[in-house]
Amino acid sequence: EKAGYDHFMLKEIHEQPTAIQKTFAGKLMELEGTIKMDELYLTPEQIKHLRRATIIACGTSWNAGILGKYLFEKLAGIHTDIETASEFRYGNPVLCGEELTIAITQSGETADTLAAVRSSQSYGCRTVAITNVVGSTITRESSSVVYTRAGPEIGVAATKTFTAQLITLYMLAIYLGRVRGVLSAEEAKNLIVNIKRLPGQIQKILNRKDKIKECAEQFADKRDYFFIGRYLNFPIALEGALKLKEISYIHAEGYAAGELKHGPLALLTDETPVVAIATKGHTYDKILSNIKEVKARDATVIAVANEDDTEIEKYVDEVLRIPQSHEMTAPILTSVVLQLLAYYTALANDCSIDKPRNLAKSVTVE
Ligand code: F6R
């Protein structure tokens, strides 16, 4: 049932090229420059009048939601808040009913997320659920459901469902952006072309996973890790850290790279590897200066960078590569690299990868 892989997690990481193909199958309308989103029960008028969106989720799905916020704001011009379900529930949300609530939950059964959705509906908000499980509780409680179609995920650590959530958020943002007239057909086409390239690019990363394994083994005895990124790479840094702590029991923190100097720099020594997401984009120079700050404290830096970036080697100890890609879609590729880094670190530490201690696949307690 593991199809020759040692763990479900490794199998599910390898399923990503086909899993995300299923996520976007039949939805990418490249010629027209838009997305087919028939499952969204919102009229074009309602979409144009949306004043705000609130994304609610937990854990890995919450990390996906942070990227979703950036996408909705950039591609669809919708002010978007992102909250963990357990905070949203007990906070004081100010909602007037012209907002869209987007709940992201792989299992569709997370108790806090379900309760937060009910609470937002009590204000009259329309809710869209993004889930992987057909017929799960969330699907019965939301106005619209967009399925991620990644196939069943057995490993407790979310991998293919995370990248499928990201793809779904890109598609939703493009669709809303087109209807609202914020995104041009040309820009949408360009994004769609780049989304279509992802399965092949992920396959390339998987084919070269030995390099990631070597790197993981080299630092597997360290007890504290940092993951840093900016903008779209910030939620990917959070997710990289979550994956590592969850399956390898190594303390890891994900940080917005610009925040390091506001406290955490004090923790850096030659015993704390820092994984810096330094793929090409408009924050590249800024992350390079963060890398220099980190190196000045003797920390080891493992950079995730583009294939053709020869400059980065001058500043860091190890480079893990992603294929050439658009700034907007590169975070999906980086996610796969960080999943493999966590997997091989846990393997080197002989951890129970598919069933980490204290964790459950579906969190139905509050
Ligand atoms: C981490 C992980 C968890 C879940 C979280 C929410 O790998 O899987 O953090 O993401 O428990 O679960 P769902 O998405 O089912 O609501």
Boltz pocket constraint, residues with backbone or C-beta under 6 A from the ligand:
constraints:
  - pocket:
      binder: B
      contacts: [[A, 58], [A, 59], [A, 60], [A, 61], [A, 62], [A, 104], [A, 105], [A, 106], [A, 107], [A, 108], [A, 109], [A, 110], [A, 113], [A, 156], [A, 157], [A, 158], [A, 159], [A, 242], [A, 243], [A, 246], [A, 360], [A, 361], [A, 362], [A, 363]]
      max_distance: 6.0
